[in-house]
Amino acid sequence: MTNFKGIPIAPAESTRSGAKYRTPQGFSAIKDGIKATAGATPLNVGRKPQWLRAPMPAGRGFDTIKATVKEHRLATVCEEAKCPNIGECWNAGTATLMLMGAVCTRACRFCAVDTGNPHGWLDQEEPANSARTVQLMKLRYVVLTSVDRDDLPDGGASHFAACVREIKRVSPQTAVEALTPDFQGNLAAVETVVDSGLDVFAQNVETVRRLTHPVRDPRAGYEQSLNVLAHAKRYRPEVLTKTSLMLGLGETDEELYEAMRDIRDAGVDILTLGQYLRPTMNHLPIERWVTPEEFEHYRERALELGFLECVSGPLVRSSYRAERALERNNAGLSSGERRTADGGR
């Protein structure tokens, strides 16, 4: 296999986790984001709890979207990240698309996205292709996320906004959520995205203050994410704001409650809470399995703080059933749907 200059490259799929490879665009990257080390602890920490067993994806809506994705060679985070909720979300007409490539300039220790420096590369056809994907998949709600692109002057904000605008032009009935990078705290870049016509602006705080480093890349920051979220809300109050926290990384309840208060003080409307799952042995270990009952308790605490909704459960991810966040029923996790969403428990 060669790149566009004819230079031999190793496909990412054949590269072992933690090793370097060269992308088709000609720059080097690290598979799964974190370099392999001799001292890495084993991946397995005992058998996963029953509540983390996801059901096999099925259903008419899922089958239709899967066939469309295959026929038109579309790319979704849902498939590439092997999301356990893919069946439920696709049946509901919701999906997540990754923008600006598959190589991130940062190396957060919880994330398995490849790390490297794209040196300014962007797919100029991506706005049109994203809109076409949403149209072909007949999505009612789309979440647009992206890698961090610290190599770009505005962090990719203008490209992100162009994708939102084109989707809204082609599919005006589709609700768009932008789960963005922090743009290194560049508030003008935040405004560029918020001005694009989106419905929900999201930026993930990820973890409690004490664990921000080493969980997140040194260029990320607890206060930086809070400032981005607060500015988005102040700039356009009518746009919903959203963030997510992973649990099971060693946080205490008091640290979690402090983070909830800080997030709410930033004006965030919607909070999601889910279990951290270790992607490879080079990533941070899981410190504990959080039970469904604990997730329900944390949700109650969040609602007491004034969040419009807190979607909370073991398999919940940032974009889990995003279209239902304002129904104020834990996206079904507190009702009969809990059996499905929590893996048959």
C-alpha positions, 0 to 999 in steps of 0.5 A: 500500500502506498500514499498519494506520493507513492511512498509505502505505508502500513495500513492502520488496521494492520498496525499493532496498538501503540505502534507508529504507522504512516497515514495515506495523507503522508504523516505519522501517527500512533495507533490507538493514541498511546505508545506501548510501554513495557510496564503496561498492566493487563487489560482484563480486570476480571469479568465484566458485570452483567449490566455491561453486556450490550444486546445485539443490534437489531431492528428494521431501522437499524437494518435499513441504515446499516444497508445504506451505510454499506452501499454508499461506503459511509463512515460513522463513529457508531461503527468505527468505535464499536458503540454498544448502543448502535442498534438503539440509536440507529433504530431511532434515526440518530448517528454520530459522524467524525469530522476532520480525519481520524488522527488527533493531535492530542493523546488523552489516556482514556481514548483510543483515537490515533495520535499524530500531527496532520500538518493542516490536512483537511478534506475540503469535500467533507461538508458536502459528504457529511450532508449527503451522509445525513440525507442518505441515512435519513437521520432525524438527529446527528451528532458531529464530533471530531478529533482535536486539531491543534495544528489548525489556526482555529482548531478546525472551528470554521470547518466544523461550522461549514459541515453544520451549515451544509447539513442544515441546508440539505436536511433542515429538519435534522437536529444537529449536535456539535460535540467539539474540541476545546479549541485551546480555549479560543472563544472566537472559535467557539462562537464560529461553531455556535453561529453555524445553526446547530441545536446543541453545543457540547464539549466534554469535561470528561472527568473530575478536577483532580483526575483531569491530568493524567486522564486528559492530554496536558493541552486540555483542562478542566477550567478550559472546558468549563470556560468554553461551555460557559461562553457558548451559553452566554453567547447564544442562550437559546442553544442547548449546552451539554457535557459528559463525565466518565466514571470508574477512573478513581473519582470519589463521590464528593469530587463527582458532586463538585464537578456537577456543581461546576458544570451547572454553574457554567450554565450547562443544560444536559449532563451524561454519565457513563462507565469508563471502559479501557480500550487497550492495555496502554490506557488507564486502568478501570478503578471500579465498576459503577452499578446501575443503582449508583448511576441512578443516584448520581442522576438524581443529584444532578437533577437537584442541581438544576440540569434539564436532564442527566442521562446516566447509566453504565453504557451511556456515551456522550451521544447516547439517544441524544434526541431524547435528552429533553424528554426528562426520563433518563432517555428511557433508562428509568423505565422498561427500556433499562433492560435493553440499554443496560444489557439485559440486567 
